[in-house]
Amino acid sequence: MYESYINKIEDVGKLRNLKPGTIRNYQNNIRQYLDFIQKDPETLTCEDARTFLLYLKNKGDKASTLNNKNGSLVFFYKRVLGKLWDDNLVPRAINDYAVPKVLSRVEIDRLLDATPNLKYKAIFAIMYSSGLRISEVLHLHYDDISRTNMQIYIHETKTHTSRYALLSKRALDILTDYWFKCGRPKGILFPNQWTGNYLTSSATRLELNKAVKKAGLPKEIHSHCLRHSFATHLLEDGVDIRYIQTLLGHRSPKSTEIYLHISNKALLGVQSPFDKKAGVSNE
């Protein structure tokens, strides 16, 4: 009954260069919504979306799940149906954030020292030194690295925007060592050695778990902790949270405010915390 609309999500998603996983997530969420609301999609209103999300909330779904559904609905209404979206009527849920697990700068070095594989060592170094999501690092290409400007270009992400991230001198040294010793890849920066395609997040997390164990770090450390550590260390160094929001690619400042448990200092200049410990300058 709704398959033409579900198929249109895929068509529009491809035109906007969304990842296949994102498109499938949108399709699954909208299929659930349409099955629940039982209306002609052309007659849908924001009140309908609000009713659906309230139903899920009363059913016990977490804020993160509600926001995932919300994002799918926004895409469907605006990009597929061409309808206006009312953020006031259908606001995002407020997450009950726990303080993120943060590694110290010494622990970051221990983690990297415990990673003998040069490819994964470079991946972990960039995840921390640039504050990137695991998916963003794994989808990097050779041309995304600007050694001239010391920046990394991040293509359209989960927030549907592109941005530039910091390129740390120390991370670049690790990346250069990997590049020269591991085949000098010119397309995908971190290709699967067997297929030539992108590495999977699951394989990367497995390697991270091995390094965490070898380094003697708490077993609850996960890939996003590197991103959390980047943001927290920048705050400790006095970088304004608005700059950090931009570097992390957060659409809403509320996503960045979870790091405010660290006291803020005056902004003296943005430098990757990976270089701060070693006293390395990007100049």
N, C-alpha and C positions, 0 to 999 in steps of 0.2 A: 504493500500500500504506500509506503514511504520511500521505497528503494531509489526512486529518481532523485530524491533530495539527499539521500545517503551517498549516492554516486556523485552528486554535484559537490559534496564536501571534498571528495577525493580530487575532482577536477580543479576546484578553486585552490585546494591545498598545494597541489603540484605547481600551479601557476605562481604561487607565493613561495615556492621552494621550501615548503615544510617537510620535515623528515617523515618517512613512512610510518614510524611509530606514533608520531603526533597525529597524523591523519587518522590512523586506526583508532586512537584514543577518542578523537572528536566523533568519529562515526559511531563508536560503541556508546558513548555518552548521549548522543542525540537520538540514537535508536531507542535507548532506555527512556528518554524524555518523551518522545513521540508515542511510545507504547503506553506511557503513563497518562499523558494528557488527552489522547484520543481526539485530536482536532485536525482539521485541514491546516497544514503548515502555513498557508497564506493568511490564515486568520489569527495566528498566534499573537499574543501580546506579552508585555513584560510581566503583567499580573500572572500569566500562566507560568512563566519561568519562576517567579517568586513562589507560587504555590508548590511547584515541583521541588524546589530547594528546601522549603519549609517542611515538606513531607520527609525528605531525606534527613534533615536535621532532627526531626521528632523521632525518626527511626533509629537515631543514634550514630549517624555518620559523622566522622571527624571533620574539623574545619578544613584540613588539607584536602579531603575528598570533596567537600562542598565547593572549595575554590577551584578544584580541577573541573568539576561539572560547570561551574560558573564560566570559566574560560572557554569551554566548549560552546556554551550557549551564546556568549558574546560573539564568537566567531560565526556561529550559525546564523544568528539574527543579522549581523552587520554585513558579513561577506557573502552569505548564501542567499538569504531572504531579502537583503537590502533594506532592513528595518532599522529604526532608531533604537538605541539601547539606553535605558535609564539606570545609571549607577546608584542613584538615590533610592529608587524603588527596589532594586535588586543589588544590594551591596555585597562585596566580598565578605566572607566570614572572618572573624578575628581569631587568629591562631593563638592558642595558649602555648607560646614558645617556651621551651626550656632553654637555659643558657647553653649555647653550643659547647661541645667538647673542643678544647683548644690545646694544641701542642706548643710547648715552649720552643724557642729557636734552637736550643741545644738538642731537643728531641727531634726536630726536623732534620738536623744534620745526622743524628743517629739513624733515622729512618732511611735517609739516602745512602748512608754508608752500608746499610744492611741490604741494599738492592744491587746485586752484582750485575744484573742484566742492564746494559747501557740504555736500551730503548725505554724500559720501564723507569729507570732512574731519571731519564730526561722528562718523561711524562709526569712523574711525581714532582720533580723540581718546578715544572711550569705550572702545574695545578696549584702549588703553594705560592710561588713567586709572583704569579699573575692573577691569582684568585679565580681561576677558571673552573667551571663545572667539568666533570669527567667527560661528558659528551662533547663539550666544546674543544677540549684538547685532542680527543680521538679523531675529530673531524677537521683538524688543521691540515693545511697544505703547505708545501714548501714556500710558495709565494706569499703566504700570510705573514711570514716573518720578515720584519723590516729591521735589518741591522743598522741602517742609516739613522732611522728615527728612534730605534730601540723600542719598538711597539709591535704588538701582535694584533692582526686584524681578525675579529671574531665575526663570522657570518651570522645571518639571521638566527636567533636563538629561540628559547622557549617563550620569550617576551615579544617575539616577532620583530626584533630590532637588531641591527648590526652595531658594533662598537669597536673601539681600540682598547687594548689592555697593555699594561706595562710589560716590557721585556727586560728582565733582570740580567745584568752582566754575568753574574755567576751562573744563572740558568742557561744563558747563551753559550757559555764555555762548555757546560755539560752537554747541551744540545749539539754543539759543533763536534765534540768528541764522538758522540753517538753517530752523527751524520757521516763523518769520514770513515768510521770503522764498520758501519753497518749498511753499506751499499749505496750511500749517497742518494736517497730517494728524492725525486724531483716532483712527484705528484703528491699523493697522500704522504704526509710527513711521518706517520707511524703505521705503515702497512702491516697487515698480517703476513708473516714470512712465507706462508704456504699458499694463500689465495691472492695476495696483493690487495685485498679489500681492506676496509676499515677494521681495526681491532674492535672487539666487543667489550662493553662495559664489564660484563661478568668475568671475562678473562683478566682484565686489568684489576678488578677488585680482588681476584684470587691472588695475584702477584703482590698486591698491597698487603693482604692478610699475611702472606709469608714474610714480608719485610717487617711488619709490625711485630710478629712473633719473634723473629730473629733479633730485632732491636730491643726486645724486652719491654715493649710499650703496652698499655692497657688494650685488651682484646676488643673493646668496644670502639676503637678508632676505626673510622670508615673514610671513604674517599672525600666526602664533603667536609671532614674535619680540616683538611688542608686549606680549603677555601675559607672556613671559619677562622683558621689561624691567621691567614693573610689579612683579613679584615680587622681582626682584633689587634694584631701587631701594628697595623697602620694607625689605629686609634691610639695605641700606647705611644706611638711616635709623634702624636699631635696632628695627624691629618684630619681635616674637616670631614665630617660624616657625609656631606654632600658630594665630595670628591670620591669617597669610597662607594657611595651609591652608584655613581657613574661607572667606576671601574668594575664593579660587580655586575652591572647590567640590571640592577633592580628597577622595576617600573615604579614601584611605590616606595617612599622613604620608610614606611612602616616595616618593610622587609629588612631594612638595614639597621633599624633601631634596636634590634635584639642584641647588637654588639655594644650598646651604650652602658653595659655594666662595667666597662673599662673607662676610667676618667679620661676626658678629652683635654688636649693641650692646644696651644696656638699653632696654626698652620705655618710650617717652616719650609715646605717644599715636598712634593710627592716623590718618594724613592721606594723601590721594592724593599720589603723587610728582609728579603733573602740577601740583599747586598749590605743592609745596615750593620749586621753583626761583623761582617768582614771588612767594613770600611771601604767598600768599593764605590767608585763614582762612575756615573753613566756619561760623564763629560769626556 
